[in-house]
Amino acid sequence: MSLYTKYMEEIQTRKTELGLNPQPIDSAELVSEIINQIKDTNNEHRKDSLHFFIFNTLPGTTSAAGVKAQFLKEIILGEEHVAEITPEFAFELLSHMKGGPSIEMLIDLAFGDDAAIAAQAAEVLKTQVFLYDADMARIKAAYEAGNTIAKELLESFSKAEFFTKLPDIEEKIEVVTYIAGEGDISTDLLSPGNQAHSRADRELHGKCMITEEAQQEIVALQKKHPNAKVMLIAEKGTMGVGSSRMSGVNNVALWAGKQASPYVPFINIAPVVAGTNGIAPIFLTTVDVTGGIGLDLKNWVKKVDANGNTVTDANGDAVLEEAYSVATGTVLTINTKEKKLYNGDKELVDISSAFTPQKVEFMRAGGSYAVVFGKKLQTFAAETLGIETPLVYAPSKEISHEGQGLTAVEKIFNRNAVGVLSDTPLHAGSNVRVKVNIVGSQDTTGPMTAQELEAMAASTISPLVDGAYQSGCHTASVWDSKAQANIPKLMAFMNKFGLITARDPKGVYHAMTDVIHKVLNDITIDDRAIIIGGDSHTRMSKGVAFGADSGTVAVALATGESAMPIPDSVKVTFKGKMAKHMDFRDVVHATQAQMLKQFGGENVFQGRIIEVHIGTLMADQAFTFTDWTAEMKAKASICISNDETLIKSIELAKSRIQIMINKGMENEAQTLQGLIDLADKRIAGIQSGEEPALSPDDNAKYHAEVVVDLDQIVEPMIADPDVNNDDVSKRYTHDVIRPVSFYNDKPVDLGFVGSCMVHKGDMKIIAHMLRNLEKKNGSISFNAPLVVAPPTYNIVDELKAEGDWDILAKYAGFEFDDAKPKTAARTKYENILYLERPGCNLCMGNQEKAEPGDTVIATSTRLFQGRVVADTSEKKGESLLGSTPVVVLSSVLGRFPTMEEYKSAVEGIDLTSFTPVEEAMTTKFNAGEAVPVKVVS
């Protein structure tokens, strides 16, 4: 059977069973067959083949793009003749292929012998931005050899004509509102976790956004208002909280955006999204990637009394009143010049934050990638010509306050800044390019990252990146047909690109399904590093880490850089004494509760850096805090540790990197050994006193300061989705934190210990509790299922060596077997202990899930509707979040414990101990020392 015949069969199946269009083509072999059919003017499939070649072949560095570009070059040179594809049309098609083979062909033509063709090729090249080192080297060499076309190209690039000749964004953009939901809208609504396997198939994945009914309502609005863009809104909430999903904004763009190119299927851009409380920081990055608009509506405000005091309800929450309506179907106007939102002639709200000079450039260029690559190309051209780079793009926003010290994040950004003109230290609000040290890609967004890399014509990892890792944790639970189809292909691509991969494409080392955040925490060996990871829980306890969409991960891998503003910081310190029966997870939840109470319900963490002065808590334990900051809606978190603790944490990281080397995970570039060498250098700097542990200056300026009183934490704290709150906007927010006594006798249907929120100490707590219960009762029975998923294989190995795994295995009714991994997700649970494979497990919701309608108590981070547990018609599923001892005891009892039961169960167990530091962990501000070395390029 020919590939084309097979493709036609797939098309028919796709159309009949799924109601979808043909899958875009990325195979060189299939495109070659299609080209042969185009050449045969009598071929029965010629018409369809032309359509597939022109409109359905993926661009970039796909193997299909290489064959397509070569054929177009042959048509331009007259070596091939296709009536429907003139040389002019061939040039147009090359211009839409955005890099890789198309650039190679255009440079060939530009430097060829035919002057007319060379001139045409040059005009197309002047519109392109996705040029890489090899492309620029060819142009530079030709210029130095006296080639006039090369000089012409460089002059155009130096003026950034690929950007300046683009049309300005429209002054007035009409939108019609669509309320996608009340309260915070997680990216799960826009791109459900259980549909992760289909993300790389954009049309198929688009079918899962919100509901089919919502999709049809959006279509109906478009038909009724053909001149307006549909604006998706989170009413009385924040849009895009939770996961850093490019697939979420891709789905919005697919339904409510516009097609990026007529010759590239299902790649849509320029969506408009909004929220009463704006857009979650991570999701806003994905909006920028697509050149979209994200609005902070502020359409509900706190009600105040005659004295100006906030009016509260019976629960103590602020009462909100509507400032203006955005009910579905309301037609509004965005004025991009005035930066205001209007209803007719009535001004509603200032939206200037959505139209900064940088964001306007993203909109004009069709997305942030084009701006990132455009700046790089302009700089190259100017340097080659020996001229100053003309100021075309909005200059980086550089804010410096004389005499003001630096927060921890300001120090990290100053140290990693690229292309900074200022001679003084930069403070929050500055917008700069920074070098990225560590990059992580996870397996359910990884296929999209691979697509993004192909689309931007990247073929190898940037040498600026110290280390990068491709995980397998999000698909660890079940090795089903979907995982088997996607994961090996992904690992092969990333391994070839230069990443350390969880699975070896050659099968030399054992498949590792370690949770990505844990691995990134281990390979981060510098507290001054910047980390970018394809998951919202990329929150390291060393350095500063930003969860990012698949596209931002791709840019970081390809360029070793990222552009972002320096965020404001909120300082978190502790006082009092931690009770022995409390777990550090309780401190984490109490931090959120006390912060909300201190600031009258306002979340001062949202969109900011949480600088937590953790002191003597090791990186593994401190990670419990930093990980949860994603649920606090913070942009990132930084742990301030003392020198001794930081050295211990780096030494632990070194040992785990060495284990990766011993397992055979090292690559040709010796990335892992390079990280160990960098770790040794960092330790030496700390020990010598030349480069002590990162700390803020004593006169750094913070947006707010939160002091957590440990004396107030006397009960385990539970994060509650509050599924029955009368105000739907207050459900599933992570902001309802209650003491365990609130839940006395509440039944529990399933317990889960696992995901990135636990560490080795949690596994040892389970073992200790089982021994206690065994000693007290003679045997152990579970009144609810207990699912345990260790975060890493290292932890499993260490537990086995120390004897703790034996007690877990003794009471396990199921123990994972890598020789025979599960091939189907579990749908029913018995009242037993399940020892699952290391990985994300229930927290992801894409493979394993609790039974619908269950009340789940978990150490997880996710309490979104339908994520860990779906609803039934009779009962809403609840995912309540707490500490490991609470989860274990609740599973044994089949209900939440009383305080007496809890204290008895943890007696004698060394829970995570934490003592606040007594002295301020700051550096004496010295203006002469506050300016780190900057790299200017």
Secondary structure as UniProt FT lines:
FT   HELIX           3..13
FT   HELIX           14..18
FT   HELIX           28..39
FT   TURN            41..42
FT   TURN            44..45
FT   HELIX           46..55
FT   TURN            60..61
FT   HELIX           63..76
FT   TURN            77..78
FT   TURN            83..84
FT   HELIX           87..95
FT   HELIX           101..110
FT   HELIX           115..125
FT   TURN            126..127
FT   HELIX           133..144
FT   TURN            145..146
FT   HELIX           148..158
FT   TURN            159..160
FT   HELIX           161..164
FT   STRAND          172..182
FT   STRAND          185..186
FT   HELIX           187..190
FT   HELIX           193..198
FT   TURN            199..200
FT   HELIX           202..206
FT   TURN            207..208
FT   HELIX           212..224
FT   TURN            226..227
FT   STRAND          229..235
FT   STRAND          239..241
FT   HELIX           246..256
FT   STRAND          258..259
FT   TURN            262..263
FT   TURN            265..266
FT   STRAND          268..269
FT   STRAND          272..275
FT   TURN            276..277
FT   HELIX           281..289
FT   TURN            290..291
FT   STRAND          293..296
FT   STRAND          300..302
FT   TURN            306..307
FT   TURN            314..315
FT   STRAND          320..322
FT   TURN            328..329
FT   STRAND          331..335
FT   TURN            336..339
FT   STRAND          340..343
FT   TURN            344..345
FT   STRAND          346..350
FT   HELIX           352..355
FT   HELIX           357..365
FT   HELIX           368..385
FT   TURN            402..403
FT   HELIX           408..416
FT   STRAND          417..418
FT   TURN            428..429
FT   STRAND          431..435
FT   STRAND          438..441
FT   TURN            443..445
FT   HELIX           446..455
FT   TURN            456..457
FT   TURN            463..464
FT   STRAND          467..470
FT   TURN            474..475
FT   HELIX           481..497
FT   STRAND          500..501
FT   TURN            505..506
FT   HELIX           516..523
FT   TURN            527..528
FT   STRAND          530..533
FT   TURN            536..537
FT   STRAND          544..547
FT   HELIX           550..559
FT   STRAND          561..565
FT   STRAND          569..575
FT   TURN            580..581
FT   HELIX           584..598
FT   TURN            599..601
FT   TURN            604..607
FT   STRAND          609..615
FT   HELIX           619..628
FT   TURN            629..633
FT   STRAND          636..641
FT   HELIX           643..662
FT   TURN            663..664
FT   TURN            668..669
FT   HELIX           671..688
FT   TURN            698..699
FT   STRAND          704..709
FT   HELIX           710..712
FT   STRAND          717..719
FT   TURN            723..724
FT   HELIX           728..730
FT   STRAND          737..739
FT   HELIX           740..743
FT   TURN            744..745
FT   STRAND          750..754
FT   TURN            756..757
FT   HELIX           760..777
FT   STRAND          786..789
FT   HELIX           793..802
FT   HELIX           804..810
FT   STRAND          812..815
FT   TURN            818..819
FT   STRAND          833..835
FT   HELIX           841..843
FT   TURN            852..853
FT   STRAND          855..858
FT   TURN            865..867
FT   STRAND          878..881
FT   HELIX           884..893
FT   HELIX           899..906
FT   TURN            907..908
FT   TURN            927..929
//
